[in-house]
Amino acid sequence: MPLIELLQQSDIISLHCPLTEQTTHLIDKNTISYMKKGVMIINTGRGKLIDTKDVIDALKTGHIGYLGIDVYEQEEKLFFKDLSTHIIQDDMIQRLMSFPNVLVTAHQAFFTKEALAQIATVTLDSVATLNKGEQPATRGALVV
């Protein structure tokens, strides 16, 4: 099904794709214009799949009804740090978090028992391989 047709018919859009030249800002004012009013967007892929400014504009008008993001364009400056005693200088994330219909999590979608077990297994296998003086195999994307 063509992307535009998919956008026009979907009540919920969930992004699970890699960040490439073709997918950068896949969700922007152009693609949002094809979506149903009140659409829900979930992004657990990569932060730059979404043009944050355009999404904020669509949230303000109600075109996007709900947003859930586990990733953010500028997450390396914000996630995985204790910033509880700091003033966040990123106005876009602050604006996103001000909406009652937006849920922001700090890149935690992978945080399942199964995923952590797989991460531990791969890590221990790599250490054992290095101890033998060998190079660990490079592994591709992990799907659990």
N, C-alpha and C positions, 0 to 999 in steps of 0.2 A: 504494500500500500504506500503511495507517495506520502512524504512527510506532511505536506500541507493538508491533505485529506485526513491524515491521522490526527493532526492538531485540531482540526475543525470538529472532529467527532469525539474527542477524549474529554472526560470529566476529570480524570487524574492522569498526570504525566509524571512518570518516574524515570529519572536519568541514571543509567548504569553503563555508560560508554567511556572509553578512554579519551583523553584529551589529545586531539590531533589538530592539524591546521584546519581541517574541515569541520571539526566540532567545537572549536573555540567560539564562545558566545553563540552557541546553538540556540539558546533562548535569549532573544533580544527583542527590541520593539517591533521588528518586522514579523518574527515568528509569533510573538504574543498577539499581534493583530489578527491572526487566524484562529486563535483559541476562543473557546466558549467563555463568556463572561462568568466569573466565579470559579474558574478552573483551579484545581489543586496541583501544585508542582512540588515534587520531591526530588532532591538531588543528593545522591550518595556517591556519585561518580567523581568528578573533579570540579573544583570551584570555578574555574574559568569556562565551564560549559554554560554558565549563566552570566549575562551582562547585568551586574548588580544594580547599576543606576536605572536601567530600563525596567528591571523587576520592581524596584522601589516605586517608580512612577506608576506602574500597573497596579501595585498594591494600593497606592493612594487613591486611585480612581475606582477601585473595586473590580477591575478587569481580572486580576488574579485574586481569587478568594482566599487561598491558603497557600502557605509556603513552608516547606520543611527542608532544611539544609544541614547536612552533616559535614559539608565542605564549603569553603569560602575562598574567593579569589586571593585575598591577602592573609590567608590563615597562618602562614609561617610567622607572621608578626604577632599573632594573637593566641593561637592554640598551643597546647602543651607547655604553657607557662602559667605561673600564679601571678595574675595581674590584679589581684584583689585590693592591693594598696595603691594602684596606679590609676590615673585618669586615662581612659582609652582615647587615643587621638584619632582613631578611624571612625569618621562620621557616618560612613555607609553601614558598618556593622551596628553602630549605635542606633541608627534609624531603623534597621531591620529588627533589632531586638525591642524596639518601642511598639511594634504592631502586636495586637493581641492575637492575630491569626497567623503568626510566624513562630516557628520553632527552630531554634539554632542549637545544634549539638556540636561538640568540639572534636569532630573527626573520630567518632566512637562507634560507627556502624559495624566495624570489624570485630568489636569487643564481645564475641560470643565464646562459650566454652570450647566449641569445635574449632573455631579459628585460632584461639590461643594455643590449643593442643597441637594444631598443625604447625604453627609458628615455632613452638618449642621443639617439635620433632625435627623440622628442617634445620633449626639452629644446632641442635645436638648432633645431627648427622654431619653437618658441615664441620663442626669442631672435631669430630672423630676422623673425618677425612683429612683435615689439616694435620692432625696428630700423626697420621700415617705418612705425612710428607706429600700428600696429593692435593690437587686443586679441586675444591667442591664444584659440583655441577651447577650451572646457572639454571635457575628455575624460572618459568614464566609466571603468568598470572595464576593466583591461587583462588579456586572456587570451592567454597565449603557449603 
